[in-house]
Amino acid sequence: MISIGDHFDGFAIKRLVNVDVNKAASNQHEFNGSTSLIGLLGRPSHKQYLPTQLAYLDDDVEELPPLLDSTLTWYDARARHPTRSELHLYYPAAAEPVIYQATEGDVLFLLKRRNNQYLLLIAAQDSSILRQLQWLFAVQEPTNILDVEVGLDKKPQRAEIAGEELLTWLGINTIQNDSDFQTLIQDKFPGPKWPSTQEFSAFARSLVSDSSPIEDPDGTLLRWVNMEHRLFRTLEKLRVGQEISTGFLDQSGNVDVDAFTSTASSILNRRKSRAGLSLEEHLGEVLRSHNVMFAKKAKTEGKKEPDFLFPSKATYDDLNFPSAYLTMLGSKTTLKDRWRQVLNEANRIPKKHLFTLQPGISQDQTSEMQSENLQLVVPRELHQEGFTNSQRAWLMDLQEFITEVKDRKNAAFDQYPRFDLVAGPSIS
């Protein structure tokens, strides 16, 4: 788990108004309400130059953008006045490519790192990336009045796997050095062969003692996934670290760029594949602990293979079995626009379910999901920040999903007691 207070001293947040970002309305290169920043930046006795990285964030791009290196100036324009202050946070012209992407209603985050360097992020209003920032820093809806929070040690901890892409982009190392893990992994999986997802996921679950998939399926799943994330990155460091440390040189001693890019691509692809497959493994184990019947990766129509099909492939294939008692569940660690992929799976099931670990999704996206008859399932812990009240009322957690699937299976068996839900003979 990550504690945001270990990495940031504090932050300021504000919903931008016209004068903040409209070049025609103001060309002063500063943000209104700067007096509130005393709590974060202190009272300047002279001009202070703050090393700052900037970025504009929205949902229109697949990857988070590169950070722009710049400097903010924090000063008192009336420093020599005996009684009056006029505090300003000034950004240079070089920052305009970021600032002037923003429009009124977007949200500014000014983050102070522990090393006294800063991040100035502007997130597009109503975007999923804004919701994820709200989740990470545990803040509700921002206003157009600058709000400052310091002393973040009491902020709730966050599961690395839920926000890994954002955390990594912010420069937060999600891997904790744990020599005990290294020893456990080397003893359990000696040699160069990578363990299968099934055995590695089972190994991760065996190391989580404070969990109960029966009593707390949502929390247990998160702990399992987070444990495997930490273990896999430790394994990755052991297996790949030596290769990286020796450098990438060809036979002539020159840097081999192709070898470097090939290795980097291999690492990233392995990470993405493992994350998705391990989530399916842990979901399956939670379902089995509740005696939920399901088929994994069962073919429905053509090459379509929903991640989970309930109660069985046989019931799905038998057209006499009522579709009202069938359920499908897709599984994706993060969504972006990939949630639409599940809409074409399992034609007999009009309402799709999709499980994700993404901590925050825009209102526009969840509205579109509802219009497409897709129900999102998210661990209960991730409901609290990053979603609006109306979204939380609509979201389903894992416990609710399990209850719904079991109720459908029981209703089907009560109505058709002679129907073998495993073998699936025709209903008479």
N, C-alpha and C positions, 0 to 999 in steps of 0.2 A: 504494500500500500504506500501511496505517496502523500506526504504532508506538504501542502503548498507553502506553509510557513517556514519550511526548511530551505526554500529557494527564493522567496520574496519577502521583503520587509513590509510591503504594503502596496496599495494601488488606489487610483482614482478612477471613477467611472462617471460618464455623463452622456446623455442623449443630446446630440449636436443640434444646434439651432441655426437658422439661416446665416446669421452674421459670422458664425464659426467657419463656414465652409464656402460661402458664396463670395467669390472674388469681386463681383460687382457691388456687393453690399459692404464689404470691408476688405481693405488690402493691408491690414496691420500685421498680418502674420502672427496672430496670437489667439489664444482661447479665452473666452469670457469666464468670469468666476474664479480667477486665479488665486484670490485671497484664501480660498478653501485649501489650497495646496500647501499652506504652511505646515499642516499636520503631516504631510508626506515628505516635503522637500526642505522644511525648516524656513526660518525667516532670513533672507539673504542680506548680508551686510555689504556685499559688493556683487558684481555680476558673476554668476556661477554658470559654467558651461558643462552641461550634462551630456555625456556620451550616450547616445540613444539610437536604437534601431527601430525602424518604422515599417509598417505594412498595412495595406488595405485588404480586407478579407471579405469575400463573398462566396456564394455557392456556384458560381459560373465556371470555375476551373476545377480540374480533377485533383491537382496537387496544391498544397499551400505555397504561397509565393515566396521568393527570396526576400530577406530583410534588407532594407536600405540603411546603410550606416550614415549617421548624421549627428548633429549636436543641437540640443535645445538650450536656450538661454533663460535663466531664472534670475530676475533682478527687480529692484525697487526703483522706479522712475523718480521717486521723491526721497531718495535715501538721505539727502542732506536736510530735509525739512524736519524741524524739531518735533512735530506732532502728527504729521500726516504720512501715510504710506500709499503707494500706488504700485501694486505688484503685478508683474507680467510674466507669462510663459511664452517665449517667442520662438518661432521655428523659422529656419532660414529658407531662402528661395529654393535651395536644393531639395527641400522636403515637399515641394509643391506637387510632384508627380504622385505622391501618396495622398496628401491632404485634399487635393482638388478632385480626387476620385469620389470623395464622400459627398453625400447629399443630406439635406435636413432630415433628421430622424435616425440617421446612423448612430452607432454607439462608440464612444471613445473609451479605451482602456489605457491608462498610463501606469505601467508596472515598474516598481523599483526592486531590482534584484538585490541579493545580499551583498554583491560586490560593488554596489553603488553605481551600477550601470542601469540603463532604463530601456523599456520597450514601450513604444507608442503604437497601439493597434487601433484601427478603426474597422468595426464590423458592420456589414450591411444590415439595416433593420430587417427584422423578421427572418433572418437567415439561420440555417442550421449551425453554422460556425459560431454565430452569436450565442445561440442556445448552449453550445458546448463550452464556451468561455464562462457563461453564467453558471453552468454546472461545476466547472473546475474551481471557480472562485466563490462558489456558494452565494450568489447574489440574485436578487429578484429583479423585477422590471426596473430599469434605470429611468431617471427623470432628467429634465434639462437643467437641473441644478447639480453642480459638481459635488459628488459624494466621495469622501476619502475614508479608507479603512487601513489601519495599521495594526501590528501585532496579530499576525495571522495564525499563530500557533494553535488557536482553538477552532480553526476551520476544520470541517470534517475531512478525514482522509479519503483518498480516491484510489480506486483499483487501476493499476497501470494499464491493464489490457483494455479497459473501457475507453481510455483517452490517449492511447499510446502515440498515435500520429501527432496529435496536438502537443503532448508533453515533449516529445522528441524535437519538434519544431521550435518549441520555446527554449530548448537547450537544457532540458531536465533529463538527467540520466535515469532511466527507469530500471536499471539493473543494479541491484545491491550486491556488493561483494560479500559473499558468504562462504567461507572456507569449508564449513560443515556441508553445504550443498555440493561443493566440488568433490569432497571425499565420498559422499553418498553416491553421487553420479558415477564416479570412477569405479567404485566397488560394484555398482549395479550393472553398468554398461561399459565394461573394459573393451579396449580395442577400437579400431577406427570406424566400425560399422555404426550407422545411425540407427537407433531403436525405432521400431514401428510406432505409429501414432497410438495404436491401441495399448501397447505395453507401456509407453511413456505416460499416457494419460492415467492409466491404472496406478503407476508409480506415484504420480502427483497426488492422486486422491488418497493414497495410503499415508501420505505425510501430513494430511489435514485432519487434525483430531477434533477441533472445535466446530463440528458440523453435523447436521442431521438432514439428509435429503427428504425425510418423511415430514419432520416438523417445520423445516425451513428450506424448501426447495430453492427459493430465489437466492437467499444468502449463501447457501451451500454451493450452488452452481458458481457464483462469483468467486468464492474462495478457492474452489477447485481450479477454475480457469486461471485465476491470478497466480496460484501456486505453479501450475504448469508453465505459465509465461516466464516466471522467474527461473524455474529449473531449465527450461529450454535455452534461455539466453545464457545461462551459466554453461550448459553443455556446448553451446555454440562458441562461447569464448574459449573453452578448452580445445575444441576441435579445429576451429578456424583461426584462433589467435596466433598460433605458431606460424601458420602460413602467411598471415598478414605481417607479422613482425619481421620476417626475413626479407620483406620488400618484394617488388615485382621487377625483376631484372631479366633481360634476355641473355643469350650466351655471350654477347659482347659486353655485358655489364651496363647496358643502357636500360632506362626505365621502359618496361613493357606495358604500355597503356592498355592494349587489348586484353592482356592477362588480368589487369586490375579490374576493368569494366566487366569482364566475364565473371570474375569471382564475386564482385559486388552484386551483379544481377542474380547470380546463383543464390547468394545469401538472402536477398530480398524476396525472391520467388519462394524459397524454402520457408521463410517466415510467414508469408501470406498463406501458403498452402497449409502449413501446420496449424496456424491460428484457426482457420475454418474447420479443418478436420477434427481438431481437438475439441472445439466447441460442440460439434456433433456427438463426439464420444461422451462428453460429460452430460449433455442433454439426454442421451440414450440411457445413461446410468441412472439419472434422476427418474426418468419414466419407468424404468424397470423396478426401481425401489418402491414405486407406487402401484406395481402390478398393472401398468398400462400396456395394453396390447398395441403393437405397432410393427410396421415393416419399414426397414430403412433402405433408401435408394431403390425402391421397387419401381419397375417400369409400368407406366400407365398407358399412354398413347404414344406410338412411335418410339422416339428416343427420350421421351420425357421421364425424368426420375426425380420426383419430389424427395426432399431430404427425409421426411417422415410421413408415413401414410397410416391412418387409423381407421378401423382396428386391424385390418390385414389386407394383403394384396388380393386374397381370394374373395373377400367381400367386395372389394372395388371392381374386380373383374366380372362378378356375377351381377348382371343388369337387373336381376330380380331384387337385389338388396337395395333398399331405399337410400338414395343419395343423402337424405337428411341426416343419416346416421354416420356418414363418412366425414373425415376431417383430414386435412393436410397441413403440414407445418414446414415452412422453409426456415433456413438458419443462415444468418450472415452476421459476422462480427461488426461490420460497419455497412452503411447503406449507400450513401450518395444517391445516384439514380439507379442503382442495381436492384432496387426492390421490385421494379417492374418485371424482372425476369420470372418471378414466381407466378405472375398472373396467367401465364400460359401453361402451367403445370396442372395435371389432374383435372381434365375437362368436366368430369362428373360432379366436381365440388365447386359450387359457385362462389362461396365465400372462402377466401384463402386466409391462412394465418402465417405470420412471419415473425420469427424471434431474432432479436438483435441486442448487441451490447452497446450500441451507440448512445451516448449520454446527451441527448438533445437533438431535436429535429424541428424544422421550421413548421409553423402553422400551415403554410401553403402546401407543404409536402404531406402532412397528415390529413389535410382536407382532401387532397387528391387521392390518397390511399382510401379514405372513406368512400369517395365517389366511385372508386374501382372495386369496392366490396372487399377490401383487404383489411384485416385486423392485425395491428401491431402488438407483439408480446415483448415486454421489456422487464428485466428484473426489478422488483419493487424498490430497491435502494436507489435506482437511477431515475425514479419518477419525480423525486422531490425538487431538484433544481434542473433547469434546462427545458422544462415543459410548462406551458400555461395551465391555468386551472381547467379550462375546457379540454385541453389535451389529456390531462391526468384523469379526468372523468371518463374519457374514452379508452385510454390505454388498458391493456390487460397484463397482469403479471403471470409468472409461471404457475403459481399455485392455482390461480383462476383458470388457466388453460387446462391444467391437469384435471380439475374438477369438471370442466365442461366436457372433455373427452371421455371421462369415465361415465358421466351421466348419459352421454349418447350411446355408449356401448351397452350400458345396463338397460336403457330404454329399448334398444334393438333386441336384446336377449329376452326381455320381458314380453315383447310383442311377438317375437318369433323364437319361442323356446327350443324348437327343433332345429334351428339354424346353427350349425357348427361354425363359430366365428373364426376358428383356425383353419379348418379344411374348406369351409365355404360351399357346401352343396346348395343347390337351388332351394328356394323357399317354396313350400307347398301350402 
